[in-house]
Amino acid sequence: MGKTLDYDTLWSYMITNLGKNVANIPNDEKEMKMIINNAVDSYNIESNDTENNLVCDDATEIIDLQTNDNKCYNIKKKILALFIKLNILQNDLEYFQEVYQYDLKEVKSKFYKNQVEARETTLVKVNSQIEQLFAYLNDGVLNE
């Protein structure tokens, strides 16, 4: 068993690094656990290290990060926080599109288009950050 990360620490880390309105972030414990589990699943899908998949335990609210290296631990924590951010931002975009796409007047259409494009650009940036961190992990520098 490697270093562990508790759900509260991960959630606090994510909020500190999210850079958006905290009011839009789920605060229901069940939804938070679902989003954390989704982040762990996303990590395991994207990771090249299938033998050391992250494991989360909802009963203890602990994630086993499968490492004892501090730097690797911090990178994995950052990746999980970014996956949570990505999920929240994707949900925000989908909600925005559902609410505003049919209520367009000529004046609003440019606003709507600009908002959607800006949100999509943010999603691309977060995805790029995740890819860069995985590339760093997969270089083998940290997994010796």
Secondary structure, DSSP 8 states (H G I E B T S, - for coil): ---EEEHHHHHHHHHHHH-S-GGGS---HHHHHHHHHHHHHHHHHH-S-GGG--EEETTTTEEE-S---HHHHHHHHHHHHHHHHHHHHHHHHHHHHHHHTTS--HHHHHHHHHHHHHHHHHHHHHHHHHHHHHHHHHTSSS--
